[in-house]
Amino acid sequence: LFLLVTVCLWVKLPVFCCLGDSRANEHLGMIALHTLFLREHNRLVSELHLLNPHWSPDTLYQEARKIMGAVHQILTWEHYLPRVLGETPTSLLMPPYKGYDPEIDPSIANVFSAAAFRFAHVTVQPMVARLGPGYSLAPQHPPLPLHHSLFASWRVVQEGETF
């Protein structure tokens, strides 16, 4: 059971971050990723509409959603797994990525989501760096202790470009 958090818990100002996952407000990094994927999805909808003006809004949404699923697969396969497993084990254990396959079931076993994948939580750093243009540290917004980035969606609004 997840608590749907729609306002920031640390300030009196109502700052809403309504995203597709109720856990998105847990961490600034999650808000950033959800925002990035949302904006890319909407950009794709606009491009697809130009190419296919006869498509319904639902078709545009679903086709952009499929593309974003493929992007997520590529990021996982080519960037995340090699960092977790190491370059050599990845190439030995898994064949090279050959493109998006809509026939593959993307679901995961409950045991994996409940236990095995939780290892990623230990990779969360104690400080959250906030980067500016060129991915450099933003001097006006120094790194935050992790606990100051939790349920702090207000920082996205008040501190702008470097969340």
Backbone as CSV, one residue per row, in Angstrom:
resi,resn,N_x,N_y,N_z,CA_x,CA_y,CA_z,C_x,C_y,C_z
1,LEU,0.854,-1.178,0.000,0.000,0.000,0.000,0.894,1.234,0.000
2,PHE,0.681,2.136,-0.936,1.477,3.346,-1.020,0.624,4.548,-0.667
3,LEU,1.209,5.437,0.088,0.552,6.684,0.443,0.730,7.647,-0.720
4,LEU,-0.338,8.182,-1.234,-0.251,9.162,-2.301,0.049,10.512,-1.682
5,VAL,1.262,10.982,-1.894,1.693,12.258,-1.347,1.545,13.295,-2.442
6,THR,0.681,14.266,-2.221,0.445,15.278,-3.257,0.963,16.652,-2.863
7,VAL,1.411,16.807,-1.644,2.009,18.074,-1.244,3.306,17.767,-0.512
8,CYS,4.203,18.730,-0.547,5.465,18.572,0.149,5.219,18.579,1.648
9,LEU,5.892,17.712,2.364,5.674,17.586,3.795,6.520,18.553,4.615
10,TRP,7.522,19.203,3.995,8.470,19.999,4.762,8.224,21.501,4.709
11,VAL,7.292,21.940,3.919,6.992,23.373,3.858,5.494,23.554,3.900
12,LYS,5.076,24.754,4.216,3.651,25.022,4.301,3.034,25.316,2.931
13,LEU,3.871,25.632,1.957,3.355,25.911,0.624,2.920,24.612,-0.045
14,PRO,1.738,24.582,-0.667,1.339,23.359,-1.364,2.103,23.228,-2.690
15,VAL,3.003,22.292,-2.762,3.770,22.053,-3.976,3.373,20.681,-4.488
16,PHE,2.723,20.643,-5.630,2.191,19.407,-6.161,3.117,18.812,-7.210
17,CYS,3.382,17.564,-7.085,4.099,16.796,-8.103,3.294,15.540,-8.343
18,CYS,2.308,15.641,-9.187,1.454,14.489,-9.486,2.039,13.770,-10.695
19,LEU,2.539,12.581,-10.454,3.167,11.802,-11.501,2.527,10.427,-11.548
20,GLY,2.950,9.616,-12.477,2.349,8.306,-12.680,2.595,7.307,-11.572
21,ASP,3.503,7.594,-10.680,3.832,6.687,-9.580,3.781,7.490,-8.291
22,SER,3.000,7.005,-7.332,2.815,7.765,-6.091,4.112,7.903,-5.307
23,ARG,5.131,7.112,-5.627,6.415,7.200,-4.923,7.332,8.254,-5.521
24,ALA,6.912,8.913,-6.570,7.781,9.855,-7.273,8.267,10.981,-6.374
25,ASN,7.491,11.373,-5.391,7.872,12.476,-4.508,8.861,12.060,-3.426
26,GLU,9.228,10.799,-3.382,10.128,10.331,-2.331,11.497,10.977,-2.410
27,HIS,11.991,11.226,-3.596,13.386,11.635,-3.752,13.504,12.568,-4.951
28,LEU,14.373,13.563,-4.844,14.545,14.507,-5.946,14.983,13.810,-7.230
29,GLY,15.793,12.775,-7.113,16.221,12.039,-8.297,15.052,11.381,-9.015
30,MET,14.103,10.860,-8.234,12.933,10.237,-8.856,12.066,11.287,-9.535
31,ILE,11.925,12.449,-8.900,11.159,13.527,-9.528,11.830,13.931,-10.844
32,ALA,13.157,14.025,-10.827,13.881,14.411,-12.037,13.670,13.384,-13.153
33,LEU,13.783,12.098,-12.820,13.601,11.062,-13.840,12.171,11.025,-14.365
34,HIS,11.202,11.116,-13.474,9.809,11.126,-13.917,9.547,12.330,-14.822
35,THR,10.095,13.480,-14.455,9.906,14.689,-15.262,10.552,14.527,-16.631
36,LEU,11.757,13.994,-16.652,12.460,13.773,-17.910,11.678,12.835,-18.821
37,PHE,11.217,11.701,-18.274,10.473,10.737,-19.081,9.116,11.307,-19.515
38,LEU,8.467,12.064,-18.648,7.190,12.685,-19.014,7.373,13.664,-20.171
39,ARG,8.401,14.509,-20.064,8.638,15.492,-21.122,9.002,14.825,-22.441
40,GLU,9.814,13.757,-22.365,10.172,13.052,-23.601,8.950,12.377,-24.203
41,HIS,8.104,11.799,-23.375,6.859,11.191,-23.868,6.025,12.244,-24.595
42,ASN,5.855,13.388,-23.976,5.030,14.437,-24.589,5.664,14.979,-25.860
43,ARG,7.003,15.048,-25.902,7.681,15.473,-27.121,7.412,14.468,-28.238
44,LEU,7.477,13.181,-27.894,7.194,12.142,-28.887,5.758,12.232,-29.389
45,VAL,4.812,12.495,-28.500,3.410,12.650,-28.920,3.308,13.760,-29.958
46,SER,3.978,14.877,-29.716,3.944,15.995,-30.673,4.532,15.593,-32.021
47,GLU,5.666,14.903,-32.000,6.297,14.468,-33.239,5.429,13.444,-33.978
48,LEU,4.878,12.502,-33.236,4.023,11.492,-33.850,2.766,12.122,-34.453
49,HIS,2.251,13.150,-33.792,1.063,13.834,-34.319,1.381,14.509,-35.654
50,LEU,2.586,15.081,-35.770,2.978,15.691,-37.042,3.079,14.645,-38.148
51,LEU,3.576,13.471,-37.811,3.726,12.401,-38.792,2.411,11.689,-39.099
52,ASN,1.514,11.655,-38.104,0.260,10.914,-38.217,-0.906,11.754,-37.687
53,PRO,-1.268,12.811,-38.393,-2.319,13.701,-37.874,-3.685,13.020,-37.753
54,HIS,-3.855,11.873,-38.382,-5.132,11.154,-38.320,-5.251,10.286,-37.059
55,TRP,-4.175,10.112,-36.305,-4.225,9.280,-35.103,-5.032,9.958,-34.006
56,SER,-5.742,9.156,-33.246,-6.501,9.670,-32.097,-5.540,10.010,-30.961
57,PRO,-5.984,10.833,-30.014,-5.137,11.120,-28.846,-4.702,9.851,-28.113
58,ASP,-5.590,8.869,-28.032,-5.233,7.630,-27.336,-4.149,6.869,-28.100
59,THR,-4.251,6.827,-29.419,-3.228,6.152,-30.218,-1.897,6.867,-30.074
60,LEU,-1.906,8.181,-30.125,-0.671,8.946,-29.932,-0.049,8.633,-28.573
61,TYR,-0.862,8.621,-27.537,-0.382,8.316,-26.191,0.242,6.922,-26.139
62,GLN,-0.475,5.927,-26.653,-0.018,4.543,-26.566,1.250,4.307,-27.391
63,GLU,1.336,4.921,-28.562,2.536,4.739,-29.392,3.751,5.398,-28.739
64,ALA,3.558,6.574,-28.175,4.667,7.224,-27.458,5.052,6.403,-26.233
65,ARG,4.064,5.818,-25.592,4.320,4.957,-24.426,5.171,3.753,-24.822
66,LYS,4.874,3.155,-25.972,5.664,2.015,-26.449,7.111,2.431,-26.710
67,ILE,7.283,3.579,-27.320,8.635,4.067,-27.599,9.375,4.301,-26.295
68,MET,8.698,4.900,-25.319,9.354,5.149,-24.030,9.702,3.837,-23.327
69,GLY,8.878,2.814,-23.494,9.217,1.503,-22.948,10.489,0.959,-23.580
70,ALA,10.630,1.159,-24.899,11.837,0.720,-25.599,13.047,1.510,-25.119
71,VAL,12.895,2.803,-24.923,13.990,3.631,-24.415,14.422,3.129,-23.033
72,HIS,13.449,2.820,-22.193,13.756,2.303,-20.858,14.516,0.983,-20.962
73,GLN,14.099,0.104,-21.873,14.808,-1.164,-22.067,16.251,-0.936,-22.498
74,ILE,16.464,-0.024,-23.418,17.820,0.258,-23.903,18.677,0.818,-22.772
75,LEU,18.138,1.768,-22.023,18.899,2.332,-20.903,19.267,1.254,-19.891
76,THR,18.323,0.372,-19.600,18.582,-0.706,-18.648,19.626,-1.663,-19.189
77,TRP,19.437,-2.108,-20.399,20.283,-3.128,-21.008,21.705,-2.624,-21.266
78,GLU,21.812,-1.415,-21.819,23.118,-0.928,-22.259,23.862,-0.081,-21.233
79,HIS,23.146,0.477,-20.254,23.819,1.378,-19.320,23.740,0.929,-17.861
80,TYR,22.581,0.451,-17.443,22.413,0.068,-16.040,23.032,-1.301,-15.741
81,LEU,22.630,-2.318,-16.484,23.125,-3.675,-16.199,24.640,-3.807,-16.298
82,PRO,25.292,-3.215,-17.298,26.761,-3.315,-17.308,27.417,-2.681,-16.074
83,ARG,26.802,-1.646,-15.518,27.370,-1.031,-14.317,27.148,-1.903,-13.087
84,VAL,26.038,-2.614,-13.064,25.732,-3.482,-11.935,26.521,-4.790,-12.020
85,LEU,26.521,-5.396,-13.213,27.136,-6.712,-13.382,28.598,-6.648,-13.802
86,GLY,29.047,-5.489,-14.276,30.391,-5.372,-14.827,30.349,-5.664,-16.315
87,GLU,31.274,-5.090,-17.042,31.271,-5.236,-18.507,31.456,-6.687,-18.946
88,THR,32.399,-7.389,-18.379,32.666,-8.760,-18.813,31.507,-9.696,-18.508
89,PRO,30.986,-9.732,-17.273,29.860,-10.640,-17.031,28.645,-10.337,-17.904
90,THR,28.398,-9.074,-18.199,27.256,-8.725,-19.033,27.401,-9.360,-20.406
91,SER,28.555,-9.225,-20.995,28.739,-9.772,-22.340,28.766,-11.297,-22.335
92,LEU,29.184,-11.901,-21.228,29.198,-13.354,-21.148,27.834,-13.941,-20.827
93,LEU,27.065,-13.231,-19.985,25.783,-13.764,-19.537,24.615,-13.428,-20.448
94,MET,24.722,-12.343,-21.172,23.590,-11.898,-21.975,24.052,-11.576,-23.395
95,PRO,23.248,-11.914,-24.378,23.616,-11.553,-25.753,23.490,-10.042,-25.940
96,PRO,24.125,-9.506,-26.970,24.001,-8.061,-27.223,22.553,-7.667,-27.491
97,TYR,22.216,-6.454,-27.139,20.869,-5.934,-27.383,20.631,-5.857,-28.882
98,LYS,19.512,-6.410,-29.346,19.220,-6.455,-30.775,18.001,-5.626,-31.153
99,GLY,17.527,-4.813,-30.256,16.390,-3.969,-30.575,15.161,-4.334,-29.771
100,TYR,14.213,-3.457,-29.803,12.968,-3.621,-29.056,12.168,-4.795,-29.601
101,ASP,11.665,-5.631,-28.710,10.841,-6.775,-29.097,9.524,-6.706,-28.337
102,PRO,8.443,-6.324,-28.990,7.165,-6.177,-28.291,6.591,-7.510,-27.799
103,GLU,7.156,-8.638,-28.237,6.657,-9.956,-27.837,7.218,-10.406,-26.478
104,ILE,8.245,-9.727,-25.994,8.850,-10.125,-24.712,8.007,-9.585,-23.562
105,ASP,7.709,-10.452,-22.625,6.935,-10.069,-21.438,7.826,-9.227,-20.521
106,PRO,7.472,-7.962,-20.279,8.332,-7.085,-19.483,8.134,-7.225,-17.967
107,SER,7.205,-8.074,-17.555,6.937,-8.175,-16.115,8.085,-8.876,-15.397
108,ILE,8.138,-8.688,-14.086,9.158,-9.328,-13.275,8.490,-10.143,-12.182
109,ALA,9.190,-11.127,-11.696,8.651,-11.967,-10.635,8.548,-11.164,-9.343
110,ASN,7.539,-11.439,-8.557,7.353,-10.748,-7.292,8.573,-10.888,-6.392
111,VAL,9.186,-12.065,-6.376,10.351,-12.277,-5.535,11.490,-11.330,-5.931
112,PHE,11.610,-11.056,-7.231,12.645,-10.134,-7.693,12.353,-8.718,-7.224
113,SER,11.128,-8.258,-7.421,10.796,-6.888,-7.048,10.800,-6.697,-5.533
114,ALA,10.443,-7.734,-4.786,10.355,-7.615,-3.329,11.691,-7.790,-2.634
115,ALA,12.608,-8.528,-3.227,13.848,-8.829,-2.515,15.090,-8.509,-3.341
116,ALA,15.252,-9.172,-4.452,16.496,-9.067,-5.206,16.775,-7.651,-5.692
117,PHE,15.778,-6.965,-6.201,16.030,-5.633,-6.752,16.247,-4.579,-5.673
118,ARG,15.949,-4.894,-4.448,16.130,-3.940,-3.364,17.598,-3.616,-3.107
119,PHE,18.509,-4.403,-3.678,19.926,-4.121,-3.475,20.282,-2.713,-3.945
120,ALA,19.546,-2.193,-4.923,19.851,-0.869,-5.461,19.746,0.217,-4.398
121,HIS,18.948,-0.024,-3.367,18.825,0.985,-2.316,20.151,1.233,-1.604
122,VAL,21.017,0.239,-1.559,22.311,0.448,-0.903,23.261,1.255,-1.767
123,THR,22.911,1.478,-3.032,23.757,2.282,-3.899,23.418,3.771,-3.821
124,VAL,22.376,4.117,-3.094,21.996,5.523,-2.956,23.057,6.230,-2.117
125,GLN,23.534,7.323,-2.635,24.604,8.065,-1.975,24.069,8.913,-0.817
126,PRO,24.892,9.184,0.199,24.430,9.970,1.346,24.236,11.456,1.033
127,MET,24.853,11.923,-0.041,24.700,13.313,-0.465,24.108,13.326,-1.873
128,VAL,23.225,14.289,-2.121,22.582,14.431,-3.425,23.176,15.655,-4.105
129,ALA,23.940,15.409,-5.152,24.536,16.514,-5.906,23.476,17.128,-6.808
130,ARG,23.474,18.439,-6.869,22.561,19.130,-7.778,23.418,19.814,-8.827
131,LEU,23.166,19.475,-10.060,24.029,19.912,-11.150,23.381,21.001,-11.973
132,GLY,24.217,21.866,-12.473,23.766,22.943,-13.336,24.101,22.638,-14.782
133,PRO,24.133,23.665,-15.617,24.471,23.469,-17.033,25.830,22.779,-17.174
134,GLY,25.928,21.890,-18.143,27.173,21.170,-18.372,27.452,20.113,-17.313
135,TYR,26.444,19.775,-16.526,26.557,18.757,-15.477,27.628,19.102,-14.446
136,SER,27.820,20.394,-14.197,28.760,20.819,-13.171,27.987,21.126,-11.895
137,LEU,28.680,21.038,-10.758,28.025,21.353,-9.493,27.515,22.781,-9.519
138,ALA,26.330,22.982,-9.007,25.712,24.307,-8.984,26.091,24.994,-7.669
139,PRO,26.961,25.992,-7.702,27.417,26.601,-6.446,26.295,27.238,-5.627
140,GLN,25.237,27.720,-6.290,24.131,28.334,-5.550,23.279,27.296,-4.828
141,HIS,23.409,26.036,-5.206,22.662,24.938,-4.566,23.629,23.792,-4.287
142,PRO,24.354,23.858,-3.168,25.331,22.810,-2.873,24.665,21.455,-2.648
143,PRO,25.458,20.386,-2.673,24.898,19.051,-2.435,24.119,19.003,-1.117
144,LEU,23.059,18.199,-1.141,22.182,18.057,0.028,22.415,16.724,0.715
145,PRO,22.315,16.698,2.035,22.250,15.386,2.685,20.996,14.660,2.166
146,LEU,21.101,13.377,2.019,20.003,12.589,1.455,18.674,12.887,2.137
147,HIS,18.675,12.964,3.455,17.407,13.149,4.163,16.749,14.494,3.862
148,HIS,17.502,15.465,3.326,16.905,16.749,2.936,16.323,16.707,1.521
149,SER,16.551,15.605,0.814,16.005,15.487,-0.538,14.752,14.623,-0.567
150,LEU,14.402,14.050,0.560,13.242,13.159,0.612,11.957,13.956,0.818
151,PHE,10.960,13.663,0.020,9.664,14.347,0.079,9.850,15.868,0.082
152,ALA,10.751,16.335,-0.771,11.065,17.761,-0.856,10.805,18.274,-2.270
153,SER,9.633,17.959,-2.800,9.318,18.392,-4.160,9.323,19.911,-4.283
154,TRP,9.173,20.608,-3.178,9.216,22.070,-3.203,10.542,22.573,-3.756
155,ARG,11.602,21.799,-3.595,12.915,22.236,-4.093,12.914,22.375,-5.612
156,VAL,12.151,21.550,-6.291,12.068,21.628,-7.745,11.487,22.976,-8.148
157,VAL,10.466,23.414,-7.435,9.795,24.672,-7.756,10.622,25.867,-7.292
158,GLN,11.084,25.840,-6.057,11.769,26.997,-5.495,13.228,27.113,-5.914
159,GLU,13.876,26.000,-6.194,15.300,26.045,-6.522,15.560,25.777,-7.992
160,GLY,14.488,25.614,-8.729,14.526,25.617,-10.183,15.375,24.594,-10.881
161,GLU,16.235,25.089,-11.730,16.930,24.260,-12.700,17.900,23.253,-12.102
162,THR,18.234,23.374,-10.844,19.262,22.484,-10.278,18.689,21.598,-9.193
163,PHE,17.683,20.826,-9.521,17.152,19.911,-8.525,17.751,18.565,-8.748
